[in-house]
C-alpha cells in the first residue's frame, strides 16, 4: 500500500532528509506537500514546517516492474523458455502491464490461459513479498486478448446449446485465425454438429449447424 509520511521540523531540507531515510528513497523520488508553515520571528526563531511525503507513483511502479521482470527472467532460465518482455507503466491505472512474446509464450496459453494466470499470480506474490502489497502486475501475451477469447468461448457454447435445441444454424464472427481455430475446436467436441468458415463483405464468420443425417 502507498505509504504517506507526515513530518514536522524547522526546515524543509531536514524533513526531506528524514523522509528519504524512512522511505529508503532519493529526494527526486518524493512527492512533497506542505501541510502547515509558520514563519516565526526574527532570524527564523519559532519557524515550524509540517509536510507530508510519499514516493512518486512512477517510482513505485518502476520498482515493482523491475522485481517482476527479474522473476520472469529466473522463470525463463529454469524452465528453458524463450520469452521476451515489453513493459508498460500505467500511472493513471496504478498498474504494470508486462507483455510476453517469443516462441515459447504459446505454452502459457494452455487450457484457456490458465498457465499464464498461474504465472501472473506467482509474479504478484513474489513482488508483494519483496516490496509489500501494492499495484497489480498484469501479464499478457502479445497479439492475444484472453478476455475476448473467454467471451467468444462463452458465446460459442451458448450457440451450440441453442442449435442442439432448435436445430437452427448460428453464425459466430471471428477476427483472426486463432479465434477461428478456437471456434472450430469447440464445434469438434460435438460430433453431431458441423462448422464452415465463410468470408464476405460482412467479415469472417463460422457457420455452425447440425450435420445432415
C-alpha positions, -999 to +999 in steps of 0.1 A: +000+000+000+011+036-006+028+049+025+024+086+034+048+101+059+040+133+078+069+151+095+074+183+114+105+204+119+123+237+114+135+233+078+122+215+047+157+203+039+159+184+073+124+169+067+133+158+032+165+141+045+145+123+072+118+113+048+144+098+024+158+078+053+124+065+065+111+057+029+145+045+016+145+067-015+162+097-030+148+133-028+138+132-065+116+102-058+094+122-034+061+139-038+060+167-011+030+186+002+034+214+028+007+209+053+015+238+076+041+266+076+048+290+105+074+317+095+085+325+131+100+357+144+133+374+137+162+353+125+137+324+119+131+317+156+099+298+161+097+286+125+078+254+120+071+233+089+048+204+087+049+184+054+037+151+041+059+128+019+051+099-003+071+081-030+061+091-066+038+068-084+064+063-113+090+052-087+066+027-071+055+012-104+090+010-119+104-008-087+076-033-089+081-038-127+118-044-122+112-070-095+086-087-117+109-088-147+137-103-126+114-131-115+102-138-151+138-139-162+145-165-134+114-184-145+126-184-182+160-196-172+149-225-150+122-237-175+144-231-205+116-209-220+124-184-247+104-154-235+107-117-244+091-089-224+077-055-230+067-033-201+041-006-198+038+016-167+001+028-165+003+056-139-034+065-143-045+029-135-017+023-110-008-009-129+022-025-146+015-045-178+041-069-190+035-083-225+052-116-232+063-129-266+088-154-280+085-189-294+076-205-260+049-180-250+023-202-266+027-227-238+014-201-214-019-202-232-027-238-224-061-246-210-075-212-219-046-193-205-046-210-170-008-213-171-004-175-178-028-167-149-008-190-126+024-173-136+007-139-131-003-150-096+032-161-087+047-128-101+024-107-079+031-129-048+069-125-053+067-088-058+044-083-028+068-104-007+097-082-017+080-048-018+048-052+001+012-052-012+007-026-040-002-021-076-010-052-097+013-067-122-007-079-153+007-104-177-004-106-214+007-125-244+015-103-275-014-104-300-037-124-278-067-110-259-076-137-234-107-118-220-121-115-255-114-152-262-132-162-229-163-142-241-160-158-275-159-193-259-190-185-239-208-172-270-200-204-289-211-226-261-244-207-259-248-210-297-242-248-296-268-253-268-293-233-289-285-253-321-290-286-303-324-273-290-339-258-322-317-273-350-311-238-364-278-226-378-259-199-360-230-176-372-201-167-350-180-137-360-142-142-358-114-117-361-083-138-368-070-173-373-067-180-336-103-172-329-113-193-359-094-223-346-110-218-311-145-219-325-138-249-348-122-268-319-153-262-297-176-274-325-154-306-330-163-316-294-198-321-306-199-349-333-235-341-343-225-305-354-206-291-384-188-258-390-179-239-421-158-207-424-171-181-447-158-146-455-176-118-474-183-081-471-197-087-436-164-102-425-153-137-415-177-159-397-180-196-387-214-211-395-224-238-370-252-262-378-265-297-374-249-324-396-274-338-422-283-374-415 
